[in-house]
Amino acid sequence: MPSTHSVSICTNWEGGAGDSVNWTSVPTSCTSANPCSISQDGTKTWPFTASSPISIPSTTNFTLKSDLVTGQTYYYNVSCCSTHSVTITGK
């Protein structure tokens, strides 16, 4: 069964394929008028079901794709704090 992870937007984390993430600790500089974005890291596999880029704070809860490989690390860019990753764990 999928889990929901509350994760600081500027940290690396672990989760299972199909899990959702609720971004926390979003910098105060990320506002509706000046959103931050989470986007694909070059040509690397995008781990989320929502299309890249994701605007923050307009939405804070996202789901990981269900076909991600256990043990694999997926990278994404966070405009307010650099490149971060999610490592897929077994359930």
MDAnalysis code that builds the backbone (N, CA, C; Angstrom):
import MDAnalysis as mda
import numpy as np

u = mda.Universe.empty(273, n_residues=91, atom_resindex=np.repeat(np.arange(91), 3), trajectory=True)
u.add_TopologyAttr("name", ["N", "CA", "C"] * 91)
u.add_TopologyAttr("resid", np.arange(1, 92))
u.add_TopologyAttr("resname", ["MET", "PRO", "SER", "THR", "HIS", "SER", "VAL", "SER", "ILE", "CYS", "THR", "ASN", "TRP", "GLU", "GLY", "GLY", "ALA", "GLY", "ASP", "SER", "VAL", "ASN", "TRP", "THR", "SER", "VAL", "PRO", "THR", "SER", "CYS", "THR", "SER", "ALA", "ASN", "PRO", "CYS", "SER", "ILE", "SER", "GLN", "ASP", "GLY", "THR", "LYS", "THR", "TRP", "PRO", "PHE", "THR", "ALA", "SER", "SER", "PRO", "ILE", "SER", "ILE", "PRO", "SER", "THR", "THR", "ASN", "PHE", "THR", "LEU", "LYS", "SER", "ASP", "LEU", "VAL", "THR", "GLY", "GLN", "THR", "TYR", "TYR", "TYR", "ASN", "VAL", "SER", "CYS", "CYS", "SER", "THR", "HIS", "SER", "VAL", "THR", "ILE", "THR", "GLY", "LYS"])
u.atoms.positions = np.array([
    [0.843, -1.181, 0.000],
    [0.000, 0.000, 0.000],
    [0.888, 1.244, 0.000],
    [0.615, 2.217, -0.866],
    [1.428, 3.433, -0.934],
    [1.406, 4.226, 0.373],
    [2.514, 4.901, 0.633],
    [2.657, 5.750, 1.814],
    [2.786, 7.201, 1.381],
    [2.566, 8.112, 2.328],
    [2.807, 9.531, 2.094],
    [3.985, 9.953, 2.950],
    [4.947, 10.621, 2.333],
    [6.140, 11.089, 3.022],
    [6.095, 12.606, 3.129],
    [6.346, 13.142, 4.307],
    [6.507, 14.581, 4.484],
    [8.002, 14.843, 4.429],
    [8.432, 15.574, 3.390],
    [9.852, 15.725, 3.095],
    [10.187, 17.198, 2.894],
    [11.276, 17.638, 3.529],
    [11.773, 18.987, 3.281],
    [12.148, 19.095, 1.808],
    [11.700, 20.143, 1.161],
    [11.906, 20.298, -0.282],
    [13.390, 20.340, -0.670],
    [14.250, 20.701, 0.274],
    [15.685, 20.842, -0.028],
    [16.525, 19.685, 0.501],
    [15.944, 18.474, 0.595],
    [16.708, 17.315, 1.048],
    [16.506, 16.133, 0.106],
    [17.440, 15.199, 0.154],
    [17.289, 13.926, -0.542],
    [16.440, 13.027, 0.356],
    [15.732, 12.070, -0.222],
    [14.845, 11.229, 0.572],
    [14.669, 9.867, -0.063],
    [13.981, 8.986, 0.659],
    [13.689, 7.633, 0.180],
    [12.191, 7.396, 0.217],
    [11.698, 6.661, -0.753],
    [10.290, 6.316, -0.793],
    [10.067, 5.158, -1.742],
    [8.895, 4.577, -1.675],
    [8.543, 3.474, -2.548],
    [7.844, 3.948, -3.808],
    [7.984, 3.183, -4.886],
    [7.270, 3.490, -6.124],
    [5.783, 3.590, -5.812],
    [5.126, 4.627, -6.322],
    [3.706, 4.840, -6.088],
    [3.393, 5.628, -4.829],
    [4.415, 5.882, -3.990],
    [4.206, 6.682, -2.786],
    [3.986, 8.140, -3.171],
    [3.439, 8.906, -2.234],
    [3.287, 10.337, -2.472],
    [4.191, 11.101, -1.520],
    [4.465, 12.341, -1.898],
    [5.307, 13.216, -1.085],
    [4.565, 14.521, -0.853],
    [4.613, 14.981, 0.389],
    [4.076, 16.276, 0.760],
    [5.280, 17.142, 1.101],
    [5.588, 18.127, 0.262],
    [6.768, 18.965, 0.466],
    [6.594, 19.851, 1.688],
    [7.612, 19.894, 2.528],
    [7.619, 20.742, 3.717],
    [8.835, 21.659, 3.657],
    [8.932, 22.554, 4.610],
    [10.071, 23.485, 4.707],
    [10.325, 24.220, 3.393],
    [9.248, 24.605, 2.727],
    [9.374, 25.365, 1.482],
    [9.868, 26.766, 1.861],
    [10.951, 27.246, 1.243],
    [11.473, 28.567, 1.591],
    [10.409, 29.657, 1.443],
    [10.473, 30.654, 2.302],
    [9.493, 31.744, 2.251],
    [9.596, 32.541, 0.959],
    [10.713, 32.399, 0.244],
    [10.860, 33.087, -1.042],
    [9.975, 32.467, -2.124],
    [9.463, 31.269, -1.890],
    [8.555, 30.604, -2.841],
    [7.137, 31.045, -2.520],
    [6.606, 31.932, -3.332],
    [5.267, 32.478, -3.111],
    [4.405, 32.236, -4.336],
    [3.131, 32.500, -4.224],
    [2.238, 32.366, -5.377],
    [2.681, 33.287, -6.512],
    [3.176, 34.469, -6.152],
    [3.631, 35.427, -7.164],
    [4.994, 35.055, -7.731],
    [5.805, 34.334, -6.954],
    [7.154, 33.962, -7.373],
    [7.406, 32.502, -6.976],
    [6.746, 31.548, -7.656],
    [6.875, 30.145, -7.253],
    [8.256, 29.565, -7.538],
    [8.618, 28.566, -6.746],
    [9.802, 27.763, -7.015],
    [9.349, 26.619, -7.924],
    [10.293, 25.943, -8.527],
    [9.892, 24.827, -9.375],
    [10.764, 23.611, -9.130],
    [10.153, 22.449, -9.335],
    [10.846, 21.168, -9.318],
    [10.776, 20.685, -10.750],
    [11.938, 20.405, -11.333],
    [11.956, 20.059, -12.754],
    [12.897, 18.889, -13.037],
    [12.739, 18.336, -14.218],
    [13.550, 17.201, -14.650],
    [15.013, 17.612, -14.711],
    [15.909, 16.730, -14.279],
    [17.344, 16.958, -14.313],
    [17.872, 16.460, -15.664],
    [17.968, 17.371, -16.603],
    [18.454, 17.022, -17.947],
    [17.601, 15.956, -18.598],
    [18.233, 14.851, -19.018],
    [17.508, 13.760, -19.668],
    [17.280, 12.587, -18.723],
    [17.601, 12.794, -17.426],
    [17.396, 11.718, -16.452],
    [15.913, 11.454, -16.256],
    [15.585, 10.234, -15.854],
    [14.193, 9.836, -15.670],
    [13.509, 10.714, -14.633],
    [12.385, 11.261, -14.996],
    [11.548, 12.086, -14.122],
    [10.747, 11.149, -13.226],
    [10.856, 11.257, -11.879],
    [10.229, 10.261, -11.008],
    [8.767, 10.498, -10.623],
    [8.200, 11.632, -10.990],
    [6.847, 11.965, -10.532],
    [5.801, 11.756, -11.624],
    [4.551, 11.498, -11.217],
    [3.475, 11.329, -12.192],
    [3.060, 12.655, -12.814],
    [3.187, 13.758, -12.067],
    [2.882, 15.088, -12.608],
    [3.970, 15.466, -13.610],
    [3.608, 16.224, -14.630],
    [4.576, 16.652, -15.641],
    [5.552, 17.667, -15.070],
    [6.772, 17.648, -15.594],
    [7.787, 18.636, -15.223],
    [7.538, 19.914, -16.011],
    [7.669, 21.082, -15.413],
    [8.023, 21.379, -14.030],
    [6.799, 21.436, -13.120],
    [7.059, 21.252, -11.835],
    [6.050, 21.359, -10.790],
    [6.257, 22.715, -10.102],
    [5.191, 23.485, -9.925],
    [5.297, 24.778, -9.246],
    [4.977, 24.642, -7.775],
    [5.822, 25.225, -6.940],
    [5.634, 25.226, -5.499],
    [5.540, 26.683, -5.073],
    [4.594, 27.141, -4.327],
    [3.726, 26.396, -3.431],
    [2.356, 26.078, -3.972],
    [2.089, 26.251, -5.252],
    [0.728, 26.035, -5.744],
    [0.204, 24.647, -5.444],
    [1.072, 23.653, -5.468],
    [0.694, 22.293, -5.102],
    [1.850, 21.704, -4.314],
    [1.561, 20.956, -3.267],
    [2.651, 20.423, -2.463],
    [2.640, 18.910, -2.351],
    [1.631, 18.231, -2.859],
    [1.568, 16.781, -2.726],
    [1.661, 16.138, -4.109],
    [2.662, 15.264, -4.287],
    [2.880, 14.609, -5.567],
    [3.112, 13.126, -5.387],
    [2.872, 12.361, -6.446],
    [3.014, 10.913, -6.409],
    [4.183, 10.477, -7.275],
    [4.959, 9.513, -6.749],
    [6.035, 8.906, -7.531],
    [5.430, 7.931, -8.537],
    [6.053, 7.792, -9.678],
    [5.590, 6.826, -10.678],
    [5.632, 5.426, -10.075],
    [4.710, 4.582, -10.498],
    [4.607, 3.234, -9.925],
    [5.597, 2.247, -10.538],
    [6.252, 2.620, -11.651],
    [7.172, 1.696, -12.313],
    [8.649, 2.007, -12.048],
    [8.944, 2.789, -11.000],
    [10.330, 3.108, -10.667],
    [11.024, 1.881, -10.088],
    [12.322, 1.766, -10.320],
    [13.094, 0.580, -9.954],
    [13.617, 0.672, -8.517],
    [13.343, -0.355, -7.712],
    [13.828, -0.419, -6.338],
    [15.357, -0.365, -6.330],
    [15.907, 0.467, -5.447],
    [17.349, 0.628, -5.338],
    [17.917, 1.708, -6.234],
    [17.132, 2.209, -7.164],
    [17.577, 3.245, -8.098],
    [17.361, 4.624, -7.469],
    [18.275, 5.556, -7.754],
    [18.140, 6.934, -7.301],
    [17.749, 7.796, -8.489],
    [16.735, 8.633, -8.313],
    [16.228, 9.515, -9.357],
    [16.468, 10.956, -8.934],
    [17.044, 11.753, -9.840],
    [17.422, 13.131, -9.540],
    [16.449, 14.109, -10.173],
    [16.262, 15.257, -9.508],
    [15.418, 16.330, -10.007],
    [15.981, 17.652, -9.501],
    [15.698, 18.721, -10.218],
    [16.186, 20.046, -9.845],
    [15.127, 20.787, -9.037],
    [15.581, 21.480, -7.999],
    [14.711, 22.325, -7.175],
    [15.254, 23.741, -7.312],
    [14.484, 24.631, -7.913],
    [15.002, 25.957, -8.250],
    [15.455, 26.768, -7.041],
    [14.892, 26.514, -5.883],
    [15.246, 27.301, -4.699],
    [16.396, 26.699, -3.902],
    [16.911, 25.523, -4.305],
    [17.985, 24.933, -3.495],
    [18.809, 23.853, -4.194],
    [18.871, 23.742, -5.471],
    [19.744, 22.854, -6.257],
    [19.140, 21.506, -6.610],
    [19.997, 20.548, -6.934],
    [19.552, 19.224, -7.368],
    [19.402, 18.300, -6.162],
    [18.311, 17.544, -6.138],
    [18.065, 16.583, -5.056],
    [17.597, 15.265, -5.657],
    [17.379, 14.276, -4.799],
    [17.050, 12.955, -5.311],
    [16.101, 12.205, -4.400],
    [15.486, 11.192, -5.002],
    [14.699, 10.220, -4.256],
    [15.254, 8.850, -4.619],
    [15.518, 8.030, -3.600],
    [15.957, 6.653, -3.816],
    [14.768, 5.749, -3.533],
    [14.503, 4.846, -4.459],
    [13.336, 3.978, -4.348],
    [13.677, 2.775, -3.473],
    [12.865, 2.564, -2.443],
    [13.053, 1.464, -1.535],
    [12.005, 0.400, -1.786],
    [12.272, -0.814, -1.341],
    [11.288, -1.886, -1.436],
    [10.196, -1.653, -0.421],
    [9.055, -2.240, -0.652],
    [7.922, -2.044, 0.270],
    [7.912, -3.138, 1.293],
])
